[in-house]
Amino acid sequence: MIEFKDVSVRRDGRELFAGASFQLHPGQKVGLTGNNGTGKSTLFALLLTQMGAGDTEVTLDKGEVSIPDSWQVAHMAQEVGASSQTAIDYVLSGDEQWYEINAALNDLSAVSDEQIGVLHQQFDEIDGYRTPTKAAQIMAGLGFKTSQHELPVEGFSGGWRMRLNLAKTLMSRADLMLLDEPTNHLDLDAILWLETWINAFTGLVIVISHDQAFLDATVGHILHVEQQKITLYTGNYQQFIRTRHERMAQQQQAFEKQQATRAHLDDFIRRFRAKASKAKQAQSRIKQLERMAELSPMMADNPFSFRFYEPANMSSPLIEMTQADIGYSDTPLLYNASVQVTPDTRLGLLGMNGAGKSTLIKALVGELKILSGTYRVSDTLKLGYFNQHQMDALDAAATPLQMLRRLAGKTSDADLRSFLGSFDFRGDRIDTPSKLFSGGERARLTLALIVWQRPNVLVLDEPTNHLDLQMRQALTIALQGFQGAVVLVSHDRELIANVCDELYLVHDGRIDEFDGDIGDYGKWLAEKRKQENSADKNTSKKKSKKESKKFVSRETDNSLLNSAASTTALKVKTAQPALSKDEQRKLAAEQRKLTAPIRREIENTEKTLAKIDKQLITLEEKLADTDLYEESRKADLLKLLDEQSALQQQHSDNEEKLLSSMTTLEEMEAGFD
């Protein structure tokens, strides 16, 4: 078990927690919660330091941390560097023991015959023959297609690299698993799969997450950091909230009683301190006050208190799309889509990763022109559109007050500061350039700028990705009171359940009304996974005749292991082809010819993305020039920011196009088998 005894930790001169004492046991699933800046990541870093792992060293100011020497730890880092290593290799490297043995078995030039037998025994003991299958299952659960397994890590976007990093972490044979915001870059189907995986894991899991539904489904204990104290609660997140509120109510009562006692003592001291006959009693009361333990009042639990303003103008419908084909480069991803947005619309979009939810969103807001059909918007439409690109397009050099001032006209600074305070931008943060903000702060600022403009339609694409639990709660309450239309894509089930009253399913190129609630959607996903797993098994049987040169197979002829020539024998035996070699060559040539156009399209798109990346790097270097932010160069700054925004949009469009092309190629190749 892990045991903390009276642990105190400081970082950068600030005490994060003191006197922490608790025990965690194998098999427990623990949610680590607390406001931003309270020390959750520091607690992870402390555990890693104690186990001789991690990049950041954290030392104890006081106390003792006890962890079994034999325990192994796996930690999900927050950044993944570019690498030429293939995705499947990167994931498999998470199982260090398997990876080392497999590498040795695939290069036997420096291994004796006796060592070969030992290696194979070790490989069998760790069930190494099934490890590649386990890696493939984890990748599938997190949304990766089989065709992406051999792509280099550097070819994936930042969000997909984080998924690879999570997959690598899950591959570890760890006793302790530390997961820091594992759901941030996942869609709903991947989150549901991850819940199942965590519940089946036999070791100790500690997870930091702002997804309440995810915590409720996975953890049985909550480790809460608050006011420099760490408290261990039994139960999931909902049970923790109830228990904590009960404790806070009791604390508030004790505080109020103490304050009344203090007031009485203060009054006595003030009235009788100067009287000789009462001096002794007054001194006694002073000492009593000094001995009295200081209790904290129940703090206002949520620093966010914003609301959406009532829209100025409304008409119906506000957005109307009828029988529309939607896609890229004249290639539809969605067919015959019909969506109507009226003032009463509360629409949640569901669908598996890559189904086209974001593509539909872009068409609804007019970013992506439809290929056919009709698209109309009302003259009264005032759109509030939130997505990752809006966050990235914030003026890096401007402060929240400066950005809001650009929208606010003659509104006083006092009113603007009050408004920003409702999004917890207070004190120095109001006057801090946004380039210094965390992802959560940029998301809050983007939402604040949207709220100020009084939209009548809110289109929100994953608005909670960087938000903590308190901000998610505030956003949910604000959306419930919003008097306009809402179209929402989110992996936050609590948000969808509390805001949306109708659900549409994006699947297989279609958009249909979903008959059920968010819980029914989880069941639908589980059924789809069963069907896909069954199809994968059939495909695997068809492909079993193909030679695998990367992983050791149980089908290896063990009788050859005593020979020095066995190096070339550790491969899957190739089944005898039904066709002659000449016929095979002709068939392969024909298949290459059929897939050549889509392969060229993929290659060209990858080149375009590489070119855009270089242009974005050049722009970022220009934007780093401090002289650019002088008032005299405002026009130059705005021009560069416009260029940056346009390039970011082109990058997003080309990523969508690449994904579509790769899916098409995969389907074509599957049809050849």
Rosetta blueprint (number, residue, H / E / L):
1 M L
2 I E
3 E E
4 F E
5 K E
6 D E
7 V E
8 S E
9 V E
10 R E
11 R E
12 D L
13 G L
14 R E
15 E E
16 L E
17 F E
18 A E
19 G E
20 A E
21 S E
22 F E
23 Q E
24 L E
25 H L
26 P L
27 G L
28 Q L
29 K E
30 V E
31 G E
32 L E
33 T E
34 G L
35 N L
36 N L
37 G L
38 T L
39 G L
40 K H
41 S H
42 T H
43 L H
44 F H
45 A H
46 L H
47 L H
48 L H
49 T H
50 Q H
51 M L
52 G L
53 A L
54 G L
55 D L
56 T L
57 E L
58 V L
59 T L
60 L L
61 D L
62 K E
63 G E
64 E E
65 V E
66 S E
67 I L
68 P L
69 D L
70 S L
71 W L
72 Q L
73 V E
74 A E
75 H E
76 M L
77 A L
78 Q L
79 E L
80 V L
81 G L
82 A L
83 S L
84 S L
85 Q L
86 T E
87 A H
88 I H
89 D H
90 Y H
91 V H
92 L H
93 S L
94 G L
95 D L
96 E H
97 Q H
98 W H
99 Y H
100 E H
101 I H
102 N H
103 A H
104 A H
105 L H
106 N L
107 D L
108 L H
109 S H
110 A H
111 V L
112 S L
113 D H
114 E H
115 Q H
116 I H
117 G H
118 V H
119 L H
120 H H
121 Q H
122 Q H
123 F H
124 D H
125 E H
126 I L
127 D L
128 G H
129 Y H
130 R H
131 T H
132 P H
133 T H
134 K H
135 A H
136 A H
137 Q H
138 I H
139 M H
140 A H
141 G H
142 L L
143 G L
144 F L
145 K L
146 T H
147 S H
148 Q H
149 H L
150 E L
151 L L
152 P E
153 V H
154 E H
155 G H
156 F L
157 S L
158 G H
159 G H
160 W H
161 R H
162 M H
163 R H
164 L H
165 N H
166 L H
167 A H
168 K H
169 T H
170 L H
171 M L
172 S L
173 R L
174 A L
175 D L
176 L E
177 M E
178 L E
179 L E
180 D E
181 E L
182 P L
183 T L
184 N L
185 H L
186 L L
187 D L
188 L H
189 D H
190 A H
191 I H
192 L H
193 W H
194 L H
195 E H
196 T H
197 W H
198 I H
199 N H
200 A H
201 F L
202 T L
203 G L
204 L E
205 V E
206 I E
207 V E
208 I E
209 S L
210 H L
211 D L
212 Q H
213 A H
214 F H
215 L H
216 D H
217 A H
218 T H
219 V L
220 G L
221 H E
222 I E
223 L E
224 H E
225 V E
226 E E
227 Q L
228 Q L
229 K E
230 I E
231 T E
232 L E
233 Y E
234 T E
235 G L
236 N L
237 Y H
238 Q H
239 Q H
240 F H
241 I H
242 R H
243 T H
244 R H
245 H H
246 E H
247 R H
248 M H
249 A H
250 Q H
251 Q H
252 Q H
253 Q H
254 A H
255 F H
256 E H
257 K H
258 Q H
259 Q H
260 A H
261 T H
262 R H
263 A H
264 H H
265 L H
266 D H
267 D H
268 F H
269 I H
270 R H
271 R H
272 F H
273 R L
274 A L
275 K L
276 A H
277 S H
278 K H
279 A H
280 K H
281 Q H
282 A H
283 Q H
284 S H
285 R H
286 I H
287 K H
288 Q H
289 L H
290 E H
291 R H
292 M L
293 A L
294 E L
295 L L
296 S L
297 P L
298 M L
299 M L
300 A L
301 D L
302 N L
303 P L
304 F L
305 S L
306 F L
307 R L
308 F L
309 Y L
310 E L
311 P L
312 A L
313 N L
314 M L
315 S L
316 S L
317 P L
318 L L
319 I E
320 E E
321 M E
322 T E
323 Q E
324 A E
325 D E
326 I E
327 G E
328 Y E
329 S L
330 D L
331 T E
332 P E
333 L E
334 L E
335 Y E
336 N E
337 A E
338 S E
339 V E
340 Q E
341 V E
342 T L
343 P L
344 D L
345 T L
346 R E
347 L E
348 G E
349 L E
350 L E
351 G L
352 M L
353 N L
354 G L
355 A L
356 G L
357 K H
358 S H
359 T H
360 L H
361 I H
362 K H
363 A H
364 L H
365 V L
366 G L
367 E L
368 L L
369 K L
370 I L
371 L L
372 S E
373 G E
374 T E
375 Y E
376 R E
377 V E
378 S L
379 D L
380 T L
381 L L
382 K L
383 L E
384 G E
385 Y E
386 F E
387 N L
388 Q H
389 H H
390 Q H
391 M H
392 D H
393 A L
394 L L
395 D L
396 A L
397 A L
398 A L
399 T L
400 P H
401 L H
402 Q H
403 M H
404 L H
405 R H
406 R H
407 L H
408 A H
409 G L
410 K L
411 T L
412 S L
413 D H
414 A H
415 D H
416 L H
417 R H
418 S H
419 F H
420 L H
421 G H
422 S L
423 F L
424 D L
425 F L
426 R L
427 G H
428 D H
429 R H
430 I H
431 D H
432 T L
433 P L
434 S H
435 K H
436 L H
437 F L
438 S L
439 G H
440 G H
441 E H
442 R H
443 A H
444 R H
445 L H
446 T H
447 L H
448 A H
449 L H
450 I H
451 V H
452 W H
453 Q L
454 R L
455 P L
456 N L
457 V E
458 L E
459 V E
460 L E
461 D E
462 E L
463 P L
464 T L
465 N L
466 H L
467 L L
468 D L
469 L H
470 Q H
471 M H
472 R H
473 Q H
474 A H
475 L H
476 T H
477 I H
478 A H
479 L H
480 Q H
481 G H
482 F L
483 Q L
484 G L
485 A E
486 V E
487 V E
488 L E
489 V E
490 S L
491 H L
492 D L
493 R H
494 E H
495 L H
496 I H
497 A H
498 N H
499 V H
500 C L
501 D L
502 E E
503 L E
504 Y E
505 L E
506 V E
507 H E
508 D L
509 G L
510 R E
511 I E
512 D E
513 E E
514 F L
515 D L
516 G L
517 D L
518 I H
519 G H
520 D H
521 Y H
522 G H
523 K H
524 W H
525 L H
526 A H
527 E H
528 K H
529 R H
530 K H
531 Q H
532 E H
533 N H
534 S H
535 A H
536 D H
537 K H
538 N H
539 T H
540 S H
541 K H
542 K H
543 K H
544 S L
545 K L
546 K L
547 E L
548 S L
549 K L
550 K L
551 F L
552 V L
553 S L
554 R L
555 E L
556 T L
557 D L
558 N H
559 S H
560 L H
561 L L
562 N L
563 S L
564 A H
565 A H
566 S H
567 T H
568 T H
569 A H
570 L L
571 K L
572 V L
573 K L
574 T L
575 A L
576 Q L
577 P L
578 A L
579 L L
580 S L
581 K H
582 D H
583 E H
584 Q H
585 R H
586 K H
587 L H
588 A H
589 A H
590 E H
591 Q H
592 R H
593 K H
594 L H
595 T H
596 A H
597 P H
598 I H
599 R H
600 R H
601 E H
602 I H
603 E H
604 N H
605 T H
606 E H
607 K H
608 T H
609 L H
610 A H
611 K H
612 I H
613 D H
614 K H
615 Q H
616 L H
617 I H
618 T H
619 L H
620 E H
621 E H
622 K H
623 L H
624 A L
625 D L
626 T H
627 D H
628 L H
629 Y H
630 E L
631 E H
632 S H
633 R H
634 K H
635 A H
636 D H
637 L H
638 L H
639 K H
640 L H
641 L H
642 D H
643 E H
644 Q H
645 S H
646 A H
647 L H
648 Q H
649 Q H
650 Q H
651 H H
652 S H
653 D H
654 N H
655 E H
656 E H
657 K H
658 L H
659 L H
660 S H
661 S H
662 M H
663 T H
664 T H
665 L H
666 E H
667 E H
668 M H
669 E H
670 A H
671 G H
672 F H
673 D L
